[in-house]
Amino acid sequence: MMTMRLKPVKWPLKRPFRIARAVYHHVDALQIELEDQYGNIGRAEGLGDDFHGETVASLMDQLNTWSGQLTDDLSRTDILDRYPRGAARYLLDAAMWDLQAKATGVPAWETAGVDAIQPCRTAFTIGLGEPEELEQELRTLHGYTLLKIKVEAQDPRPLLDRVCAANPDAELILDAKAAWTPPHLRDWLASLPDYGVSLVEQPLPVDQDQGLLDLEHVVPIAADESCTDAASLPGLIDKYDAVNIKLEKTGGLTEALRVADLAQAAGLDLMVGCMGGSSLAMAPAALIAPRCRWVDLDGPLLQTHDTEFGLEYDRGVMGPPSRELWG
């Protein structure tokens, strides 16, 4: 039998992080280790998807229920077939990728058919806050060329004026977290290119995104909460221009690679994102990043500290994961 070990971790944030539906002071994550009979160990870290009611406690309950089924001949295909989509399956899958890389000496990126991973640009995410607080943070971000801005159900243009004044050369992503309405879209979309906005994420609630059908817009619109695994893609093609792939939502890197293949075949652009967490939580998603128009793997940048062997970040440029970290 394969041995599984679980460790809840808490990563304090540099400042409270607000989105349209919550405020976070720290990141609660779960780390997993899988050890085979030869002593090879694979690791992963992930967060529960709070949009679907997952927590670290619920992930531990699921994984402990599955622990007696983890035989040494377990494959990634077995994990995909046996277990339901969600962050618990993601943790098993990502740890299995790392375990196989450690056991065989073949890097995970090579197994995935990805070219050797090069440094890539990642967004830096700015949560909601008071104007003075945001302006203070913006002053620290000179040199970052891609910023992701969380917005609420109010006109974003006054905020964008401040962002552009402080970082005039930055490309912007707006993340509404499903807080907008169709009238908001009609009122605000046309002016967004003037601010350097290159993407709007999930402007409408999941059950209302039919409001995107036949919507005239210049700035691409990406599905975030509306995009889960490959089964969700057929319902997105006529509504969205891009999909934000998050491994906790897909239920693993194995399914995320499948989502990327099918989305690109359907003509959708790709973004890879994260729920937060340390470099260990970012590393599997780095295998998707080379295929993406937008990358948002900035979790460690928002925290006061990171895990050992962490990814290297330089003004929004993220280096590849080391073998010691993952894969």
N, C-alpha and C positions, 0 to 999 in steps of 0.2 A: 504493500500500500504506500501511496505517496503521503508524506507528512505535510499538513497545512498549519501555519501559524498566523494569527491575526493580531494586529496591534493598532488600536485607535491612537490617532495623533491630533494635536491641536496646534495650528499655526497662527500666531497673533498677526494682525494686520497693522500696517504702518499708520493708518487712520481708519475710522469707521467707514465702511463701504455701503453706500445706499444704492438700491435699484428701485424700480417703480413699485415693488411689492414687499420690500424687506430692507432691514439694516443689519449689517454683519460687523462684528468686532474681531472675530477670529474665524478661521477655517477649520471645520471638523472633517477629518479625513480618516480613511482606513487603509492601513498597509497590510499586505499579504505576502507570505513566503510559502513557496512550494518546494519541498526537498524530495528528490528521488532516492532510490535505494543506493545510489553511488555517491551520494553527498552533494550532488549539484543542486544549486538553489536558484530559483527564479523569484523575482520580486515585482510588485506593482503597488501603486497607490491610487485611490480614487475617492470621490465624494458621492454620496447619494444624490439623485436628481430630485431636488425638493419640489419641482413642478409636478412630479408624479408621486410625491409623498414618501420618497426614500430618505432614510437617515442612516447614520453609521450603525445604530443599533439594529435596524431592520436588515442591513446588509450582513451583519454578523450572524443574525438569526438564520438567514438564507444559507450562508456559506457553511455554518455549522451543521445544518441539515444535510448538506451535500457532502460533508467531509468523508463519510464512510464509503462514498462511491468513487473516490479519487485513486484509481489504480495506476500503476506505473506505465501502463500502455495507453493511458488516456491521451487522446489527440485533440487538437483545436477543433476539428470537425465534430468530434464527440461532444465537446462543450457547447458548440453552436446548436447541435441537434437535441441535446438532452435538457438544456436549461433555458428558462424564459429570458427574454430581452430585459436588460437593466444593468445597473452598476455592479451588482454581485457577479453576473456573468462576465462583465468587462474585467473585473479584478482577476478572475480565474484565467480568462483568455490572455490578458496582458502578462500575467506571471508565467503562463505556459510558453509564450513567445520568448521571454527572457530565459526560462529554464532550458529550452531547446537550444538557444544560442550558447549558453554556458556549457551544455553537455556536448554539443557537436563542434564548437568553435566556429560555426558559420554565423556571421552577424545577422541580426533580425532584418536589417534593411536588405540584405542580399536574398534572404529567404522570401521576402515580400516582393522581390523583383524591382526594387527601387534603386536608382543610381546612388552611389555613395553620397551620403547626406552632407550638404554644404551649409554654411551659415545662411540664415534667412532673416528677413525682416518680420518682426512681430509687432502687433499693435500694443500700445500701452493704454489700459482702460482707466477712464476717469469716471468715478461714481457721482451720484447726485450730491449736492451740497450747497451751502450758502455762497453767494457770489465772491465774497472776500476769500473764503476758504479755497474755492476753485482757482481763483486767480493766483493765490500763493502756490498751489500745486503746479499750475501751468508754467510758472516762472522757472520751475526746476526741470522742465522737459524740453529745453532747447536742444536741438539735435535729433530729437525723435521725429521721424518722418511719417509715422502712421499713428493716429490717436483714435481711440474708440470712446465715444461719448454716450453715457447713459442719459436718456431723456424721459420726461413724463408726458402726461396728457395736457401739455401746454405748448404754446408756440416756442420752438427751439431757437428761433433766430436771435433773440437777445443773448442767449448763451453762446451761440456760434460767433456772434460779434466779438465776445470776450476771448474765445478760443483763438480766433483768427488774428486778433490784435497781439496776443502773446506768442503765437506760433504760426506766423503767416504762411510758412512753406509746408505745413503739415497736411497730408491727406487725412480725411476724416471718415469714420464709420459712425453712424447713429444707431443706437440700440434702444428701441422704444419698449422692449419687453411686453409687447402686446397691449400697450396702454393707449394707442391711438384709435381713432374712428375713421370711417371713410371720409367724412367732411374734413378732418384734419389732413388727410392725405391730399385731398383736392386743394386745400388752402396752402400747404407748405411745400409740397414736392417740387414745384416748378422752380422755386428760388434756391434750392439746395446746392445745385452745381456752382453757384456764385461763391459758396463758402468752401469749396474743395471737397464736398461730400461725395464719396465714391460708392457708398453702399448704405442702405437702410435695412436694419435687421428687424424682422418680426414686428411690423407696425400694428397689426391687428390680432385680436385673440384667435386662437386656433380654430374655434368653431365659427368664426366670422370671416375667415380669409377668402371666402367667395367674393368678398368686396374688392379683391384684387383683379378679378376677371375683367378684361377689356379696359383696365385702368391705363390711361396714357401717362407715361413717366419716362424721364431721361435717366435718372439715377437708378441703378439696379436695386431690386428688393430681394432679400434673402430670407428663407425659411429657417428659423431656429427651433423654437418649441414645436413647430409643425413638422419638422424633419426628425424622424427617429431612426428607423432602420430601412432596409430596402423596400419593405412592404408599404412604407409611407410615400414613396416617390411618385407613383402614378397620380396621386391626388394633388401633387405640387406643380406638375409640369406646365400647366396653362396659367398658373397664378404667380409663380416666382421666377426670378432670373438666376438665382443661386441658392445653394443650400449650405448651412453651417453644420459641419459634421463634428459631433462631440462623442467621444468614445463611450462615455457612460450611457448616453442615450442609445447608441447603436447596439450596446451590449458586447463591445470588444473591438479590438483592432481587426480581427478577421472579418467581421461584418462591416466595419468602417471602410475597409478596402473595397468590399463589394459595393457599398453605397457609392463610393467615389467612381468606380467603373461605370455603374448604371447611370449615375447622374450626368457624367460627362457624355455618355452615349446619347442621353436625352437632350443634350445641348445646354445643360445647366452649368454655371460656373461654380467653383468650389471655394469654400472657406473652411478652415479647421479651427475649432475653438476649444475652450476648456471650462470646467466648473470652478477652477481654482486649485490650489494645492502646491506642493513642492515640485522640484525638478523631476522627481520620480513619477509624478502624475502627468507631467508634460511629455516625457520621453517617448512613449509609444505613439503619441500623436505627431511626433516629429517625422514619422515615416509617411504621413499623409501630406505634410507641409510642402514638399517639392512640387506637388501637383496643384497647389492652391493659388488663387488670385489674391486671397487675403488670409493672413495667419494671425491668430490671437491666442498665443501661448505664453502669457505674461504672468501667470500665477505667482511665481517666486518674486517678481518685482514688486508685488503688492504687500509682501510679508516682511516681518522684521528679520527673519532668518530663513535659511533653506536647509535641505538635507545634505548629507555628505556627498561628495563627488557631483555637486550640482552643475547644471548647465551654465555656460558662460554667456552673459548678456553685456552688450556694449551699446548703449544709447539706442536700444530697440532692435539690435541685431543679435539673434540667438544662435549660439553655436550648437553643433550636434552632440548627442549624448555620448559619453564615454562608455567603454565596456564595463567599467566598475559601476556605473550608475544603472544601466539597463541595456539589454539587447546586444 
